[in-house]
């Protein structure tokens, strides 16, 4: 009888982790992991460019903005913000 009880206890103790509740979701879900941002904001990029002395001139910035707008239209189609609506950062 002791052997049967011991075997049952061993089975239950070994199966304990399989009955455990899953871990709670992380407090912050987004593009942060291990305390680092993996997708910089426009403001962060501009600050880094200015600090490095590589701020694009107005023509380069307009060309980049136009390229990004074309990519937005291609990828998002009719889901774009109305003209003149500033993007959120």
Helices and strands as residue ranges (DSSP letters): H 2-14, H 16-19, E 32-33, E 36-37, H 42-52, H 58-76, G 77-79
